[in-house]
Amino acid sequence: MSEQYDVIVAGAGMAGSLAAGIAAKGGLNVALLDRNPEEQVGKKTNWGWVCGDAVANDHLRFIKEQTGLTFSYPALDQHVDGVYAISPDLQSKYIFEGEGFVLNRPEFEKKLLEFAKKSGAHYVPQFEVEGPIIENNFVTGVFGKSKAMEHKEIKAKVVIDALGVATQLRRKLPENQYVDKDVDVDDLESTGRYIYDFDLDHEDPMFFDRNNALIHLNQEIAPGGYGWVFPKKGMRVNIGIGVQKRSLQIRNEKLGKKDTLHSLMDEYVRTNPVIKNPRLFNADNNGKGYWSVAVRHQMESLVYNGYMGAGDSMAMPNPISAGGIGPSLVAGALAGQNAVRSIQNKDVSISGLWQYNLDFNEKYGKKTAGLETFRIYLQSLNNDVLNYGMKTFLTAEEAEQLSYGLVPELHLAAQFKKFLKGVSNINAFSNLVFAVRKMKKLNVIYGKYPASPDNFAAWRSMVSKELGEVKERFKPNPI
Ligand SMILES: Cc1cc2nc3c(=O)[nH]c(=O)nc-3n(C[C@H](O)[C@H](O)[C@H](O)COP(=O)(O)OP(=O)(O)OC[C@H]3O[C@@H](n4cnc5c(N)ncnc54)[C@H](O)[C@@H]3O)c2cc1C
């Protein structure tokens, strides 16, 4: 292994393999480092490829446009027409993502790695990245342990951090105003899921739908998060829940319970009336697992001197749905392209890498602070208000717009305000109006993402002010 590269991509997951492939295709000398052995590429932790595995087709189309890469079965395991969010009382449902697929994640990751290798990236499996090499406030490489457990230092002009949510690189950057080192625990979801084969007790599309992914909003079952039932090929299902730790704690205190993520997951499976006789599908030891997802806006800047981040390392998942596959793929592609451009321009400083911030903002990132606002609002509603609100506050169209980060005018619902029943519902509606206003403001602020690092500090303080007010107004209130 040569110890000097143009680019090191740390992490061969969704974001990393794509970034490495694109940078190598652009003529760069690229190392792609990952702790897994090759046959387990993309495995997130010892718990496996822990994920709901659902991705919208739009994202796959974007990757095809950028790289020519196409996917088919078995990587695309099951087609779905859309994703339904269902109210706690099962009386209302909103469609909130279009057509897509539930992936066979290990197979999908193998395809991405194949692309990286074919494009010329030098893949180094079983390399544990331990931290960045920092020289004069520039990231100039990484250090870690090789397969032989030897300490290694590898240098590069640019390091792309694609290590996922527990990244050892972003967390060890020098103190700086661009990329945060920590994520607030309230902005994390603790998640867990099973993959089960099962017998169908009876048809009920509120609990299992062969053609749609289902999301159950329910603050008792999944406080501060949601439960999901995503169909896989045959009689197989990816089923799990995500919770916000603080909401779970409040719920337990109020109900006098001691539930954990694990006990809630089991309860969620047990109380699904359609799923009978579940048997763990444990191929690749991937049947059961836990991991975290950040549900905030992505890091305000995705670049530092000599450093770029893509995917979960930068908190990119959608703050409402926790869908992170799409933004990871988008960011992986854009990071690879921008690494090529900056190295050709011989400027890998924050300024030289800045265009990546603009590209990601334009393609995906500009809506996430607004979506985070809506997520924080949702976490302040108990089941009764959720039931009432989903029936009364928003039309299906308005809800769909919100889920895409667009901000509806709320004309229809606003006219009905005087007919709303119950103090908590009226408060919740006023809060929705407040949240929607803030979403609009944040979308405008993100529409003016700074063209260079010069105006970043002032822009960032506007974001912090708006989100600070949202967090101040809405507190988790699951029960
Ligand atoms: C339970 C759960 C359900 C989810 N459901 C969905 C869903 O249905 N749809 C969706 O779009 N998103 C979902 N997500 C989010 C999605 O899985 C992630 O957004 C996505 O995997 C991010 O890809 P990534 O490449 O950024 O990081 P990762 O997939 O985490 O990949 C990181 C890679 O880096 C490697 N690595 C990490 N640390 C080191 C180290 N120190 N040294 C060397 N290698 C290292 C890992 O082994 C891995 O290969 C879910 C997440 C969870 C936890």
The ligand as a Tripos MOL2 file, in Angstrom:
@<TRIPOS>MOLECULE
LIG
   53    58     1     0     0
SMALL
NO_CHARGES

@<TRIPOS>ATOM
      1 C1        -32.4720    0.8070   12.6190 C.3       1 LIG1
      2 C2        -32.2390    1.7560   11.4790 C.ar      1 LIG1
      3 C3        -33.1860    1.8630   10.4690 C.ar      1 LIG1
      4 C4        -32.9610    2.6920    9.3720 C.ar      1 LIG1
      5 N1        -33.8640    2.6830    8.3580 N.ar      1 LIG1
      6 C5        -33.6230    3.3980    7.2440 C.ar      1 LIG1
      7 C6        -34.4810    3.2780    6.1080 C.ar      1 LIG1
      8 O1        -35.4350    2.4870    6.0810 O.2       1 LIG1
      9 N2        -34.2040    4.0440    5.0270 N.ar      1 LIG1
     10 C7        -33.1460    4.8950    4.9910 C.ar      1 LIG1
     11 O2        -32.9590    5.5930    3.9850 O.2       1 LIG1
     12 N3        -32.2890    4.9900    6.0330 N.ar      1 LIG1
     13 C8        -32.4910    4.2570    7.1480 C.ar      1 LIG1
     14 N4        -31.5880    4.3110    8.1860 N.ar      1 LIG1
     15 C9        -30.3770    5.1600    8.0430 C.3       1 LIG1
     16 C10       -29.3690    4.5300    7.0730 C.3       1 LIG1
     17 O3        -29.1480    3.1920    7.4170 O.3       1 LIG1
     18 C11       -28.0500    5.3280    7.1210 C.3       1 LIG1
     19 O4        -28.3770    6.6780    6.8750 O.3       1 LIG1
     20 C12       -27.0050    4.8730    6.1030 C.3       1 LIG1
     21 O5        -26.5410    3.5900    6.3780 O.3       1 LIG1
     22 C13       -25.8010    5.8200    6.1460 C.3       1 LIG1
     23 O6        -24.7870    5.3720    5.3090 O.3       1 LIG1
     24 P1        -23.2830    5.8280    5.5580 P.3       1 LIG1
     25 O7        -22.5000    5.3040    4.4130 O.co2     1 LIG1
     26 O8        -23.2320    7.2590    5.8500 O.co2     1 LIG1
     27 O9        -22.8420    5.1180    6.9240 O.3       1 LIG1
     28 P2        -22.8180    3.5990    7.3470 P.3       1 LIG1
     29 O10       -23.8410    2.8120    6.6060 O.co2     1 LIG1
     30 O11       -22.8980    3.5880    8.8220 O.co2     1 LIG1
     31 O12       -21.3750    3.0790    6.8720 O.3       1 LIG1
     32 C14       -20.2060    3.3970    7.5730 C.3       1 LIG1
     33 C15       -19.1040    2.4220    7.2050 C.3       1 LIG1
     34 O13       -17.9160    2.8100    7.9130 O.3       1 LIG1
     35 C16       -17.3740    1.6890    8.6000 C.3       1 LIG1
     36 N5        -16.6910    2.1820    9.8080 N.ar      1 LIG1
     37 C17       -17.2460    2.8190   10.8600 C.ar      1 LIG1
     38 N6        -16.3050    3.1730   11.7560 N.ar      1 LIG1
     39 C18       -15.1260    2.7310   11.2730 C.ar      1 LIG1
     40 C19       -13.7760    2.8330   11.7230 C.ar      1 LIG1
     41 N7        -13.4730    3.4380   12.8810 N.pl3     1 LIG1
     42 N8        -12.8010    2.3280   10.9390 N.ar      1 LIG1
     43 C20       -13.0970    1.7280    9.7660 C.ar      1 LIG1
     44 N9        -14.3520    1.6030    9.2860 N.ar      1 LIG1
     45 C21       -15.3580    2.1050   10.0210 C.ar      1 LIG1
     46 C22       -18.5980    0.8290    8.9170 C.3       1 LIG1
     47 O14       -18.2220   -0.4920    9.2090 O.3       1 LIG1
     48 C23       -19.3950    0.9740    7.6270 C.3       1 LIG1
     49 O15       -18.9260    0.0890    6.6490 O.3       1 LIG1
     50 C24       -31.7950    3.4920    9.3040 C.ar      1 LIG1
     51 C25       -30.8420    3.4150   10.3290 C.ar      1 LIG1
     52 C26       -31.0580    2.5470   11.4070 C.ar      1 LIG1
     53 C27       -30.0050    2.4570   12.4710 C.3       1 LIG1
@<TRIPOS>BOND
     1     1     2 1
     2     2     3 ar
     3     2    52 ar
     4     3     4 ar
     5     4     5 ar
     6     4    50 ar
     7     5     6 ar
     8     6     7 ar
     9     6    13 1
    10     7     8 2
    11     7     9 ar
    12     9    10 ar
    13    10    11 2
    14    10    12 ar
    15    12    13 ar
    16    13    14 ar
    17    14    15 1
    18    14    50 ar
    19    15    16 1
    20    16    17 1
    21    16    18 1
    22    18    19 1
    23    18    20 1
    24    20    21 1
    25    20    22 1
    26    22    23 1
    27    23    24 1
    28    24    25 2
    29    24    26 1
    30    24    27 1
    31    27    28 1
    32    28    29 2
    33    28    30 1
    34    28    31 1
    35    31    32 1
    36    32    33 1
    37    33    34 1
    38    33    48 1
    39    34    35 1
    40    35    36 1
    41    35    46 1
    42    36    37 ar
    43    36    45 ar
    44    37    38 ar
    45    38    39 ar
    46    39    40 ar
    47    39    45 ar
    48    40    41 1
    49    40    42 ar
    50    42    43 ar
    51    43    44 ar
    52    44    45 ar
    53    46    47 1
    54    46    48 1
    55    48    49 1
    56    50    51 ar
    57    51    52 ar
    58    52    53 1
@<TRIPOS>SUBSTRUCTURE
     1 LIG1         1 GROUP 0 **** ****
